[in-house]
């Protein structure tokens, strides 16, 4: 009897295609794992059992009819709850959208379904993706499967935790300033933010339109590469003006050697304030592992990266203020009753429908875009963005990828970071990549020597060199997970999810 969390996405798809087990059996194993494990983890906001079983039945009928199956046939996948899927609610973990039913399906979700994936449900997140711990969800926090007294990271914490707990094989999240890579690091799974434009954002509720990107989580680099193939299939999405055609097979060069290729190290980042010694040691071990495989380590400089957080927290709130203005309680969403005027109703609907962090960021954005303030902050922040992008371009003239931490520390306890500025610093190593629009991936390195919690390294690469990132990520995986893939958190391994 095999357990679902012991199988890779490729193994599940191959097993379904060969008839070793059915997609329905896999879906039921995933539902069983969710039922047994999610009471402690609370990764899900909605489990779509009916949709999952219907999709699995469609896959099984296609196989019985001799039809070709997709590369993700029968693979259980979960979606962050800012992604539309017909038949589910899309709440963004906010009271504002608590009862909103999706009227269409996001392109990224549809492409996973077209590849044969089984939709298991919608995962928890920080409200409207504003946060780094999933504590700002209006409904409940999500726990880190490695220690349920600690956070899973955010804002895609539910998606990371669902994979780490072995409830699903793959999940999708969104990354505006590190919201895939940081929770992947804290939960000990692989998490990838592709280059801006590589994956369609159509149907994903916007936070920062010039920063947002959709990407996959998995316990193996191969799982993430498979998901990337599905997300890029079909080419450019005409419904997203920023979408670009990505004609790349992300599996083709996954296991290529890295001998003679160059890995950039930024000394200033390895000495950054707030970086714990166990994370520093783990990233240094990753650098050594790459060097042992023949890569050349070169020092590079990103002189303006220290300004990335300051620039981000000008640009992102401004874009959030603009995007969230549509949630006024008039056309849809939370609506205050018994008001004398429309203005009063709109004001109270927004005041009571949004949580504290969502209101904080919108008010900051409103201030930064106001007359007399715009020129002082917003315009200089965009100038800093240009400088950071140029810094990366110069660095990539000297190297193929840059290696750095994904998060400054391991998972912290609930309530430990009560100061918003402390929370914002959780993304100190990821934000610059969103500002530049390049790709990045978090790769697990095992458990920290001091904390016993997951630690990870981050690889960043030039725009649309995401396949190369996966090659280097697989090289790290070969050294740190020779059996292939990150383990399920021990407390949840084998706890439900068996395939007969």
Residue pairs with C-beta under 8 A, 6 or more apart in sequence:
1 498
1 499
1 500
2 498
2 499
3 29
3 166
3 493
3 494
3 497
3 498
3 499
4 12
4 26
4 29
4 30
4 33
4 76
4 166
4 169
4 497
4 498
4 499
5 33
5 166
5 169
5 219
5 488
5 492
5 493
5 494
5 497
7 15
7 169
7 499
8 169
8 219
8 220
8 222
8 223
8 484
8 485
9 72
9 75
9 169
9 170
9 218
9 220
9 222
9 223
9 226
9 227
10 222
10 223
10 226
12 26
12 73
12 74
12 75
12 76
12 169
13 69
13 70
13 71
13 72
13 73
13 74
13 75
13 116
13 226
15 21
15 74
16 22
16 23
16 26
16 59
16 60
16 63
16 69
16 73
16 74
17 63
17 69
17 73
19 63
21 499
21 500
22 56
22 60
22 74
23 55
23 56
23 57
23 59
23 60
23 63
23 73
23 74
23 116
23 118
24 53
24 56
24 57
24 60
25 499
25 500
26 56
26 74
26 75
26 76
26 118
26 499
27 52
27 53
27 55
27 56
27 74
27 76
27 118
27 120
28 53
29 496
29 497
29 498
29 499
30 52
30 76
30 118
30 120
30 167
30 168
30 169
30 497
31 47
31 49
31 52
31 120
32 496
32 497
32 498
33 165
33 166
33 167
33 495
33 496
33 497
34 44
34 47
34 120
34 121
34 162
34 167
34 168
35 496
36 495
36 496
36 497
37 145
37 165
37 166
37 167
37 492
37 495
37 496
38 44
38 47
38 165
38 167
40 143
40 148
40 491
40 492
41 142
41 143
41 145
41 148
41 161
41 162
41 165
41 167
41 492
42 124
42 140
42 141
42 142
42 143
42 158
43 78
43 123
43 124
43 142
43 152
43 157
43 158
43 159
43 161
43 162
43 165
43 167
44 78
44 121
44 122
44 123
44 124
44 158
44 162
44 167
45 81
45 89
45 91
45 93
45 121
45 122
45 123
45 124
45 137
45 139
45 158
46 81
46 88
46 89
46 121
46 122
47 120
47 121
48 85
48 87
48 88
48 119
48 120
48 121
48 122
49 121
50 87
51 85
51 87
51 88
51 119
52 76
52 118
52 119
52 120
52 121
55 113
55 117
55 118
55 119
56 74
56 118
59 69
59 73
59 74
59 116
59 118
62 69
63 69
63 73
69 116
70 114
70 115
70 116
70 117
70 230
71 115
71 116
71 226
71 229
71 230
72 112
72 115
72 116
72 117
72 170
72 226
72 227
72 230
73 115
73 116
74 116
74 118
75 116
75 117
75 118
75 169
75 170
76 117
76 118
76 120
76 167
76 168
76 169
76 170
77 112
77 117
77 118
77 119
77 120
77 168
77 169
77 170
77 171
77 172
77 227
78 119
78 120
78 121
78 122
78 123
78 158
78 159
78 162
78 163
78 167
78 168
78 170
78 171
78 172
79 85
79 109
79 112
79 119
79 121
79 122
79 123
79 159
79 171
79 172
80 122
80 123
80 125
80 156
80 158
80 159
80 171
80 172
80 173
80 174
81 89
81 90
81 91
81 92
81 93
81 122
81 123
81 124
81 125
81 158
82 90
82 92
82 125
82 128
82 129
82 174
82 204
82 205
82 207
83 90
83 106
83 108
83 109
83 122
83 172
83 174
83 203
83 204
83 205
83 214
84 90
84 102
84 103
84 104
84 105
84 106
84 109
84 203
84 204
84 205
85 102
85 105
85 106
85 109
85 119
85 122
86 102
86 103
86 104
86 105
87 102
88 101
88 102
88 121
88 122
89 97
89 98
89 99
89 100
89 101
89 102
89 122
90 97
90 100
90 101
90 102
90 122
90 205
91 97
91 98
91 99
91 100
91 122
91 138
91 139
92 125
92 127
92 128
92 129
92 205
93 124
93 125
93 126
93 127
93 128
93 136
93 137
93 138
93 139
94 127
94 128
94 138
94 353
94 354
94 355
94 358
95 138
95 334
95 352
95 353
95 354
95 355
96 327
96 329
96 333
96 334
96 349
96 350
96 353
96 354
96 358
97 327
97 332
97 333
97 334
98 138
98 334
100 332
100 333
104 203
105 113
105 203
106 200
106 202
106 203
106 204
107 200
107 201
107 202
107 203
107 237
107 239
107 240
108 172
108 199
108 200
108 201
108 203
108 204
108 214
108 231
109 119
109 172
109 203
111 200
111 230
111 231
111 233
111 234
112 119
112 170
112 172
112 227
112 230
112 231
113 119
114 230
114 233
114 234
115 229
115 230
115 233
117 170
117 230
120 167
120 168
123 142
123 156
123 158
123 159
123 161
123 162
123 171
123 173
124 134
124 137
124 139
124 140
124 141
124 142
124 157
124 158
124 161
125 134
125 137
125 154
125 155
125 156
125 157
125 158
125 159
125 173
126 132
126 133
126 134
126 135
126 136
126 137
126 154
126 155
126 157
126 179
126 357
127 136
127 137
127 138
127 354
127 355
127 357
127 358
128 205
128 207
128 320
128 324
128 354
128 358
129 155
129 156
129 174
129 176
129 179
129 207
130 136
130 155
130 207
130 320
130 357
130 358
130 360
130 361
131 154
131 155
131 357
131 423
132 153
132 154
132 155
132 178
132 179
132 182
132 423
132 424
132 426
132 427
133 141
133 151
133 152
133 153
133 154
133 157
133 412
133 414
133 417
133 423
133 426
134 141
134 142
134 151
134 152
134 153
134 154
134 155
134 157
134 158
134 161
134 183
135 141
135 151
135 154
135 414
135 415
136 154
136 355
136 356
136 357
136 358
138 355
141 151
141 414
142 151
142 152
142 157
142 158
142 161
143 149
143 150
143 151
143 152
143 161
144 150
144 151
144 152
144 153
144 161
144 164
144 186
144 187
144 411
144 453
145 152
145 161
145 164
145 165
145 187
145 488
145 489
145 491
145 492
146 164
146 187
146 188
146 411
146 453
146 454
146 489
146 491
147 411
147 453
148 491
149 413
149 414
150 186
150 411
150 412
150 413
150 414
150 453
151 157
151 186
151 411
151 412
151 413
151 414
152 158
152 160
152 161
152 164
152 183
152 186
152 187
152 411
153 160
153 182
153 183
153 184
153 185
153 186
153 187
153 407
153 411
153 426
154 179
154 182
154 183
155 173
155 174
155 176
155 179
155 183
156 173
156 174
156 175
156 179
156 180
156 183
156 191
156 217
157 183
157 187
159 171
159 172
159 173
159 180
159 183
159 217
160 171
160 173
160 180
160 183
160 184
160 186
160 187
160 189
160 191
160 217
161 183
161 187
162 168
162 171
163 169
163 170
163 171
163 187
163 189
163 217
163 218
163 219
164 187
164 188
164 189
164 219
164 486
164 488
164 489
165 488
165 489
165 492
166 488
166 489
166 492
166 493
166 497
167 497
169 218
169 219
169 223
170 216
170 217
170 218
170 223
170 224
170 226
170 227
171 216
171 217
171 218
172 214
172 215
172 216
172 217
172 227
173 179
173 180
173 183
173 191
173 214
173 215
173 216
173 217
174 180
174 204
174 207
174 212
174 213
174 214
174 215
175 181
175 193
175 212
175 213
175 214
175 215
175 430
175 434
176 207
176 208
176 211
176 212
176 213
176 316
176 434
177 208
177 211
177 312
177 316
177 427
177 430
177 431
177 434
178 193
178 406
178 407
178 426
178 427
178 429
178 430
178 431
178 433
178 434
179 427
180 191
180 192
180 193
180 215
180 217
180 442
181 191
181 192
181 193
181 406
181 407
181 430
181 440
181 441
181 442
181 458
182 406
182 407
182 426
182 427
182 430
182 442
183 191
184 190
184 191
184 217
184 406
184 442
184 444
184 456
185 191
185 405
185 406
185 407
185 442
185 444
185 454
185 455
185 456
185 458
186 407
186 410
186 411
186 453
186 454
187 411
187 454
188 444
188 447
188 453
188 454
188 456
188 486
188 487
188 489
189 217
189 218
189 219
189 444
189 486
190 217
190 218
190 219
190 220
190 221
190 223
190 224
190 441
190 442
190 443
190 444
190 473
190 477
190 486
191 215
191 216
191 217
191 224
191 441
191 442
192 215
192 216
192 217
192 224
192 228
192 439
192 440
192 441
192 442
192 466
192 469
192 470
193 213
193 215
193 430
193 433
193 434
193 439
193 440
193 441
194 213
194 214
194 215
194 228
194 231
194 439
194 466
195 213
195 437
195 438
195 439
195 463
195 464
195 465
195 466
196 210
196 211
196 213
196 242
196 434
196 437
196 438
196 463
197 242
197 243
197 244
197 437
198 213
198 231
198 232
198 244
198 246
198 439
198 464
198 466
199 213
199 214
199 215
199 231
199 232
199 243
200 214
200 231
200 237
200 239
200 240
200 243
201 209
201 212
201 213
201 214
201 240
201 242
201 243
202 237
202 239
202 240
202 243
203 239
204 212
204 214
206 212
206 319
206 323
207 316
207 319
207 320
207 323
208 315
208 316
208 319
208 320
208 323
208 434
209 319
209 323
210 315
210 319
211 312
211 315
211 316
211 319
211 434
211 435
213 434
214 231
215 228
216 223
216 224
216 227
216 228
216 231
217 224
218 224
218 226
218 227
218 485
219 485
219 486
219 487
219 488
220 477
220 484
220 485
220 486
221 254
221 443
221 470
221 473
221 474
221 477
221 485
222 251
222 254
222 474
222 484
222 485
223 485
224 441
224 470
224 473
225 250
225 251
225 254
225 470
226 250
226 251
228 250
228 466
228 470
229 249
229 250
229 251
232 246
232 247
232 248
232 250
235 245
235 246
235 247
236 243
236 244
236 245
237 243
244 464
246 464
246 466
248 466
248 467
249 467
250 466
250 467
250 470
252 467
253 467
253 468
253 471
254 470
254 471
254 474
255 471
255 474
256 471
257 293
257 294
258 290
258 293
258 294
258 295
258 471
258 472
258 475
259 293
259 294
259 295
260 294
260 295
260 296
261 294
261 295
261 296
261 400
261 472
262 295
262 296
262 297
262 298
262 398
262 399
262 400
263 287
263 290
263 291
263 295
263 296
263 297
263 298
263 399
263 400
263 401
263 402
263 403
263 472
264 298
264 299
264 300
264 395
264 396
264 398
264 399
264 401
264 402
264 403
265 287
265 297
265 298
265 299
265 300
265 402
265 403
265 404
266 299
266 300
266 301
266 302
266 305
266 395
266 402
266 404
267 299
268 301
268 302
268 305
268 306
269 275
269 302
269 305
269 404
269 405
269 429
270 280
270 283
270 284
270 404
270 405
272 408
272 428
272 429
274 408
274 409
274 425
274 428
275 405
275 408
275 409
276 408
276 409
276 410
276 448
276 450
277 450
278 410
278 448
278 449
278 450
278 451
278 455
279 405
279 407
279 408
279 409
279 410
279 448
279 455
280 405
281 449
282 445
282 446
282 448
282 455
282 456
282 457
283 403
283 404
283 405
283 445
283 457
285 445
286 403
286 443
286 445
286 457
286 476
286 479
286 480
287 297
287 403
289 475
289 476
289 479
289 480
290 297
290 403
290 472
290 475
290 476
290 479
291 297
292 479
293 475
293 478
293 479
295 472
295 475
298 398
298 399
300 395
300 398
300 399
300 402
301 391
301 395
302 388
302 391
302 392
302 395
302 432
303 391
304 384
304 387
304 388
304 391
305 388
305 391
305 432
307 384
307 387
307 388
308 384
308 388
308 428
308 431
308 432
308 435
309 424
309 425
309 427
309 428
309 431
310 381
310 384
311 381
311 382
311 384
311 385
311 388
311 435
312 427
312 431
312 434
312 435
313 364
313 424
314 368
314 377
314 378
314 380
314 381
315 378
315 381
315 382
315 385
315 435
316 361
317 361
317 362
317 364
317 365
317 368
318 365
318 368
318 369
318 378
319 365
320 361
320 362
320 365
321 361
321 362
321 363
321 364
321 365
321 366
321 369
322 365
322 369
324 354
324 358
324 362
327 333
327 350
327 353
327 354
328 346
328 349
328 350
329 335
329 336
329 345
329 346
329 349
329 350
329 353
330 342
330 345
330 346
330 349
333 349
333 353
334 349
334 352
334 353
335 345
335 349
336 344
336 345
336 348
336 349
336 352
339 345
339 348
350 359
351 359
354 362
357 420
360 420
367 373
368 374
368 377
368 378
369 378
385 435
385 436
388 432
388 435
388 436
389 435
389 436
389 437
392 432
392 436
392 438
392 460
392 462
393 462
395 402
396 402
396 461
396 462
400 461
400 465
400 468
400 472
401 459
401 460
401 461
401 465
401 468
401 469
401 472
402 459
402 460
402 461
403 457
403 458
403 459
404 429
404 457
404 458
404 460
405 429
405 456
405 457
405 458
406 429
406 430
406 442
406 443
406 456
406 457
406 458
407 426
407 429
407 430
407 442
407 456
408 425
408 426
408 428
408 429
410 448
410 451
410 453
410 454
410 455
411 453
411 454
417 423
417 426
429 458
430 440
430 458
433 439
433 440
433 460
437 463
438 460
438 461
438 462
438 463
439 460
439 461
439 462
439 463
439 464
439 465
439 466
439 469
440 458
440 459
440 460
440 461
440 469
441 458
441 459
441 469
441 470
441 473
442 456
442 457
442 458
443 456
443 457
443 458
443 459
443 473
443 476
443 477
443 480
444 454
444 455
444 456
444 480
444 481
444 486
445 455
445 456
445 457
445 476
445 480
446 454
446 455
446 480
446 481
447 453
447 454
447 455
448 454
448 455
454 486
457 476
459 469
459 472
459 473
459 476
460 469
461 468
461 469
461 472
477 484
477 485
487 493
